[in-house]
Amino acid sequence: MTSTLYWLQGGGCGGDTWSLLNLEAPGLVEALELLGVELLWHPSLSRGSAREHRQLVEDLASGARPLDVLVVEGAVIRGPGGTGMFDTVERRPRKEIVAALARRARFVIAAGTCASFGGVSGAGEVEATGLQFDREEPGGFLGTAYRSGAGLPVVNLPGCPCHCEALAGTLAALLSGAAPDLDEWNAPLDFYGLQVHQGCLRNEYHEYRVEDADFGQRGCLFFHLGCRGPLTHGPCNKLLWNRRSSKTRVGVPCVGCTRPDFPPPHPFFRTRNIAGIPLDLPDGVDRPHYMAYKGMAAAAAPERLVARKTRI
Amino acid sequence: MSSTLTLNVPLNRVEGDLEISAEVREGRVTDAWCSGTMFRGIEKVLLGRGALDGLVITPRICGICSTGHLAAAALALDAIAGIAPPPDAVRLRNVLQMTEHLQSDLRQSFLTFAGDFAGPAHRQVPGHADAVRRYEPFKGETVLEVMRETQRLLEIIAIVGGQWPHASYMVPGGIVSAPSQRSRLQCRLILRQFRSWYERRILGCTLERFAEVRSRDALQAWLEERESHASGDLGFFIAFARALGLHQVGAGPGSFLSYGALPVPEDSAVRGVGGSGYLVPPGFLQGGEVRGFDPWSITEHVAHSWYVDYEGGLHPSVGETRPYASGNEGRKYSWAKAPRYEGQPAETGPLAELVLAGHPLISDLMKREGPSAFLRQLARILRPSLLLPAMDAWLAEAGGPLGYYRSPGPIHEGEACGLTHASRGALGHWVRIEGGEIAHYQIITPTAWNASPRDSAGRRGPIEEALVGTPVADPEDPVELGYVVRSFDVCLVCTVHSLRRGRPAGRLRLGT
């Protein structure tokens, strides 16, 4: 049985699309075939003419053609003053197309942080929002009560960009009829039920509080360099990127790009501290115990870590 | 007078949102308007943020050229901090930018540009069945191979920089990672695998053999020399694009701009082009004459852009950006501003780079036929052949004693621009830091140059100019316009503007 998919790009950078092309074994084309997905339209990859596309959108919006999956990449731009004229398609606000297609789709997937929560686009001055969240605030463009044809809220796949496996895996789950378990942000637990910190090769440095204060070393990036790995949910260090590595593995502090508050108001690459202990502790940890534990851990750190001999 | 037809064409298979409006008379475009239809307002995200935050935010402007933005952001911060990254950091920054170029050139050429070769408009053109076999979206042999090979290639960026797209591994003073010998060797193997595929599938010969093709006559002889030359995707492109007459459309303004990019470390065996110290030399070419590049000659106009008006053009270090959605009436028609060099529109991208570098084949074709959609696309297909040898050399040379990072310490104050080339051409970030925060951030992207609307003197932008004169066979499916526009490889998601508090600039330091 074939399922139809329409890919809509709103206020974003296209990065979730290029991330999706990283999909391997099976690759994107093969995966779509195996899942029986008919890709009706992708703005970067489809060939149809403008006229054909106009007709397609009309047919999907009227219900003349069934729409199984609507994937939205990028935030919904509502400005200026709620008009949506900062982002138009043939002089019509794109947000109208988002609303029309969301009414018809059996499933709606928000690919990336912009579509999920607003993200980088939402932090600007264009009144951009995620589909069902505006940063941490439930509601967003479609409202809290929105449910797609299959009775589900928008399934959020945050990440800047979203990991290709999260997208392919979620699509497979939805089309197989198995609704994925979602967390409080409506993101599938299979991909967002773990921290970016898990699987980081610097974990032993973290364990013994062997911390770096500048780039280019092997130690942990959490205490001084603003790493958000222990506060961010996502599969970066489990599934890896481009099959090879991750930001924290090579020494780029996690910027927390799957979080609804991304980008946060405070600077990147600098940890906010109280008495030398980060203001934001790892998810769910209480301060007095953490301070005691980290003090002991630092005292117990083996020389090979202190001297950064252990490779990563 | 014959009737005038106005076509409005929203264009797919470009990055972001571009709509073309064209006036057609007697089957030819007589005037054109190029409209970026989305404003993202990235400036508000950057202003007031930490000094390093451009390294995180600006790559996220663009999904396909995030490495270019990262490089420009890092170069501006290098210059503000007054620090020179160690030579191996320069090498790896270059290699990763070039890796992004390779994937972009191949994907643009064969997933995007060639898609229409397989379309219904060309059913009668000889070779159409072959085009379908190669370029049918999601099915064509070349399409599938390009997807597979570019995906593998990008592993190089992940090995050194953590991920592609959107990583932040370049920082002022170098790069954050110190790739081991094993990592560098892995990168070289991936690169060799890619090169071998590119030679086999795209060129149909070795890089060395193709480098001997130095003129149009030599190109013709090369095509006839062996079956593999004619049947490679380069050979097929040449035959099919010329059968469609793409060498006779899309000339553009005839002026070409390069900021200079890919600096060559002094201790490298790789030589800069023309003694410039860069693999992509800086310069401005107009009327057959090459002049030195002066970053102060850049201005931006908003007379036809949806921003609050100012007189003439402003330099990006003192400009302003105040969005002004006036509706659809009046003379404003794009969210893109109009950058000008010495007051003139200028084209940037692989064709500009190769012409300014004096590439023999491209220069000969330019002399004989002038610029065209064909030549622009040919330059893009050939650029990998020029990048690959230097990439391998730099990966082999890296691993020296100076490491990959030199700490600049905290960055409190300063102003500079980071100039480089992203995959689509000249990219600049103009940055001012005050009290450790971003006080000013202005970006001019390659597509801002190429897809610019008219300026305050009413001069068309390069794509608008290139469209004039293009024949249109079927107004319902004007594929010809698509070829001309896509030959510039436009990327509208990038076309953001971000200057606020204008202030006379002092001496501007250049990070290149």
Interface residues (C-beta under 8 A of the other chain):
Chain A: Q9 G11 G12 C13 G14 G15 D16 T17 W18 S19 L21 N22 E24 G27 L28 V29 L32 L39 P43 S44 L45 S46 R47 G48 S49 A50 R51 H53 I77 G79 P80 T83 M85 F86 D87 T88 V89 E90 R91 V120 S121 A123 G124 E125 V126 A128 C160 P161 D214 F215 G216 C236 L240 W241 N242 R243 R244 S245 S246 K247 T248 R249 V250 G251 V252 V255 C257 P263 H266 P267 F268 F269 R270 R311
Chain B: N8 V9 P10 L11 N12 R13 V14 E15 G16 D17 E19 T37 M38 F39 R40 G41 I42 E43 K44 V45 R49 G50 A51 L52 D53 L55 V56 I57 R60 I61 C62 G63 I64 S66 L111 T112 G115 D116 A118 G119 P137 F138 K139 L144 M147 R148 T150 Q151 L154 E155 I157 A158 I159 V160 G161 G162 Q163 W164 P165 H166 A167 S168 Y169 V171 G173 G174 V176 S177 A178 S180 P323 A325 G327 N328 W335 G403 Y404 Y405 S407 E476 D477 V493
